């Protein structure tokens, strides 16, 4: 984690206690640079930035983590010696002391505004420098969160909205037989290259006979 440049090793203000929760991710730029480097060395390429980020964090060599240019942003303070009344003010404070906070936040006051904000993020997915699969709606007033509480697994004051999987049309060029390690033969589609979810797709396994019949 110390190799991720966006995570500061020293803060501008030093609270006596601070626990921050966030997301480590790989930008599209870092992802394409990594796959280009792997291709030059004839190594296996990563399928998408999420897999690349997870695989990088499992590396035991810190130099590899540093070279792959991961990024980080915080989305929540879990515990702090400093007091805050709202989620937005706490994230603004994190940015002030040098910890990057989640960049795309909309303050909503009605259900209609929440829906509008989610739709706006969905329309701009392709313009973001990193991969996302949804949006999180959170209650901003921290005192209300305490009274609403949480289950054993999830907070009751937040809900995740998942965007539909990205779909694009392309051309089926050929179908070949792929033999697995057990000898099972699976049809493999060869496609005209199409950019999908941050990666170029040229092949797809045709393992679902009912969908093949439907199409």
C-alpha positions as CSV (number, residue, x, y, z in Angstrom):
1,X,0.0,0.0,0.0
2,X,2.9,2.4,0.7
3,X,3.8,2.1,-3.0
4,X,0.6,3.8,-4.1
5,X,1.5,7.4,-4.8
6,X,-1.9,8.9,-4.0
7,X,-1.8,7.5,-0.5
8,X,0.3,10.0,1.6
9,X,2.9,8.8,4.0
10,X,2.4,12.0,6.1
11,X,-0.7,14.1,6.6
12,X,-1.0,17.9,6.6
13,X,-2.9,17.6,9.9
14,X,-2.3,14.7,12.3
15,X,-5.4,13.5,14.3
16,X,-4.6,11.3,17.2
17,X,-6.9,8.6,15.8
18,X,-8.1,8.0,12.2
19,X,-9.4,4.9,10.4
20,X,-10.2,5.5,6.7
21,X,-11.9,3.1,4.3
22,X,-11.4,3.4,0.6
23,X,-10.9,1.8,-2.8
24,X,-7.6,0.9,-4.5
25,X,-8.1,1.0,-8.3
26,X,-6.2,1.0,-11.6
27,X,-7.0,3.7,-14.0
28,X,-7.6,2.9,-17.7
29,X,-4.3,4.6,-18.6
30,X,-2.4,2.4,-16.1
31,X,-4.3,-0.7,-17.3
32,X,-3.5,-0.2,-21.0
33,X,0.2,0.6,-20.2
34,X,0.4,-2.6,-18.1
35,X,-1.1,-4.8,-20.8
36,X,1.1,-3.2,-23.4
37,X,4.2,-4.1,-21.3
38,X,2.9,-7.6,-20.7
39,X,2.3,-8.1,-24.4
40,X,5.8,-7.0,-25.2
41,X,7.2,-9.7,-22.9
42,X,4.6,-12.2,-24.2
43,X,3.0,-12.6,-20.8
44,X,-0.7,-13.2,-20.1
45,X,-2.7,-10.0,-20.3
46,X,-5.2,-8.9,-17.6
47,X,-8.9,-9.0,-18.6
48,X,-9.9,-5.7,-17.0
49,X,-8.6,-3.0,-14.6
50,X,-10.4,-4.5,-11.6
51,X,-8.6,-7.9,-12.0
52,X,-5.3,-6.1,-12.6
53,X,-5.6,-4.0,-9.4
54,X,-6.5,-7.1,-7.3
55,X,-3.7,-9.1,-8.9
56,X,-1.2,-6.3,-8.3
57,X,-2.1,-6.0,-4.6
58,X,-1.4,-9.7,-4.2
59,X,2.2,-9.2,-5.4
60,X,4.9,-9.8,-2.8
61,X,7.3,-7.5,-4.7
62,X,6.7,-3.9,-3.8
63,X,8.6,-2.7,-6.8
64,X,6.0,-4.3,-9.1
65,X,3.2,-2.6,-7.2
66,X,5.0,0.7,-7.6
67,X,5.5,0.3,-11.3
68,X,1.9,-0.6,-12.0
69,X,0.7,2.9,-10.9
70,X,-2.3,2.0,-8.8
71,X,-4.5,4.8,-7.4
72,X,-6.7,5.2,-4.3
73,X,-9.6,7.3,-3.0
74,X,-11.3,7.2,0.4
75,X,-15.1,7.0,0.6
76,X,-15.6,6.9,4.4
77,X,-14.1,7.7,7.7
78,X,-14.8,4.7,10.0
79,X,-13.3,6.3,13.1
80,X,-11.7,9.6,14.0
81,X,-10.7,11.7,17.0
82,X,-12.2,14.6,15.0
83,X,-15.9,15.1,15.1
84,X,-18.1,15.6,12.0
85,X,-21.8,16.1,11.5
86,X,-22.0,15.0,7.9
87,X,-20.4,12.6,5.5
88,X,-19.6,15.4,3.0
89,X,-17.8,17.5,5.6
90,X,-15.7,14.5,6.7
91,X,-14.7,13.7,3.1
92,X,-13.8,17.4,2.5
93,X,-11.6,17.3,5.6
94,X,-9.8,14.2,4.3
95,X,-9.0,16.0,1.1
96,X,-7.7,19.0,3.1
97,X,-5.3,16.8,5.1
98,X,-4.0,15.1,2.0
99,X,-6.1,11.9,1.6
100,X,-7.8,11.8,-1.8
101,X,-11.6,11.4,-1.4
102,X,-14.1,10.0,-3.8
103,X,-14.4,12.5,-6.7
104,X,-18.0,12.3,-7.9
105,X,-20.5,13.2,-5.2
106,X,-24.0,14.7,-5.6
107,X,-26.0,16.1,-2.7
108,X,-29.7,15.0,-3.2
109,X,-32.8,16.0,-1.2
110,X,-35.5,14.1,-2.9
111,X,-36.0,10.6,-4.4
112,X,-36.2,12.3,-7.9
113,X,-32.8,14.0,-7.3
114,X,-31.3,10.6,-6.3
115,X,-32.6,9.0,-9.5
116,X,-31.3,11.9,-11.6
117,X,-27.9,11.7,-10.0
118,X,-27.6,8.0,-10.7
119,X,-28.7,8.4,-14.3
120,X,-26.1,11.3,-14.7
121,X,-23.3,9.1,-13.4
122,X,-24.5,6.2,-15.7
123,X,-24.4,8.5,-18.8
124,X,-20.8,9.6,-17.9
125,X,-19.4,6.1,-17.2
126,X,-17.4,6.0,-20.4
127,X,-15.8,9.4,-19.6
128,X,-14.5,8.4,-16.2
129,X,-10.8,7.5,-16.0
130,X,-11.6,4.4,-14.0
131,X,-14.1,1.5,-14.2
132,X,-17.3,1.5,-12.2
133,X,-20.3,-0.8,-12.0
134,X,-22.7,1.3,-10.0
135,X,-23.4,4.1,-7.6
136,X,-23.9,4.2,-3.8
137,X,-26.7,6.2,-2.2
138,X,-25.8,7.2,1.4
139,X,-27.4,9.2,4.2
140,X,-25.3,12.3,4.7
141,X,-26.3,13.2,8.3
142,X,-24.1,11.0,10.5
143,X,-26.3,11.2,13.6
144,X,-29.2,9.7,11.6
145,X,-26.9,6.8,10.6
146,X,-26.5,5.8,14.3
147,X,-30.2,5.7,14.9
148,X,-30.9,3.7,11.7
149,X,-28.2,1.2,12.5
150,X,-27.0,-1.8,10.5
151,X,-27.5,-5.5,10.0
152,X,-24.7,-8.0,10.7
153,X,-23.5,-7.5,7.2
154,X,-24.8,-4.2,5.7
155,X,-25.6,-0.6,6.9
156,X,-29.2,0.4,6.7
157,X,-28.2,3.9,5.8
158,X,-26.7,3.1,2.4
159,X,-27.8,1.2,-0.7
160,X,-25.8,0.3,-3.8
161,X,-27.3,0.7,-7.3
162,X,-25.8,-1.5,-10.0
163,X,-25.8,-0.4,-13.6
164,X,-26.8,-2.9,-16.2
165,X,-23.9,-4.7,-17.8
166,X,-22.4,-2.8,-20.7
167,X,-23.5,-4.2,-24.1
168,X,-22.2,-3.5,-27.6
169,X,-22.8,-5.0,-31.0
170,X,-20.0,-6.6,-33.0
171,X,-19.6,-9.1,-35.9
172,X,-19.1,-12.9,-35.5
173,X,-16.2,-13.8,-37.7
174,X,-15.8,-17.5,-37.0
175,X,-16.5,-20.3,-34.5
176,X,-13.8,-22.8,-33.5
177,X,-13.7,-25.8,-31.1
178,X,-11.9,-25.2,-27.8
179,X,-10.8,-28.4,-25.9
180,X,-10.6,-28.1,-22.2
181,X,-8.3,-30.0,-19.9
182,X,-11.0,-32.7,-19.3
183,X,-11.5,-33.2,-23.0
184,X,-14.8,-31.3,-23.1
185,X,-15.2,-29.3,-26.4
186,X,-16.7,-25.8,-26.1
187,X,-17.5,-23.5,-29.1
188,X,-15.4,-20.4,-29.2
189,X,-16.6,-17.3,-31.0
190,X,-14.1,-15.1,-32.8
191,X,-15.4,-11.5,-33.0
192,X,-14.5,-8.2,-34.6
193,X,-12.7,-6.4,-31.8
194,X,-15.0,-4.3,-29.6
195,X,-14.1,-2.2,-26.6
196,X,-16.2,-3.4,-23.6
197,X,-15.9,-2.4,-20.0
198,X,-12.4,-1.0,-20.5
199,X,-10.9,-3.9,-22.5
200,X,-10.9,-5.1,-26.1
201,X,-12.9,-8.2,-26.6
202,X,-12.2,-10.5,-29.6
203,X,-13.3,-13.9,-28.3
204,X,-16.2,-15.3,-26.3
205,X,-17.1,-18.7,-25.1
206,X,-20.4,-20.0,-26.5
207,X,-21.3,-22.2,-23.5
208,X,-25.0,-21.5,-23.2
209,X,-26.9,-23.5,-25.7
210,X,-30.3,-22.0,-24.9
211,X,-29.0,-18.5,-25.7
212,X,-27.3,-19.8,-28.9
213,X,-30.7,-21.3,-30.0
214,X,-32.4,-18.0,-29.2
215,X,-30.1,-16.0,-31.3
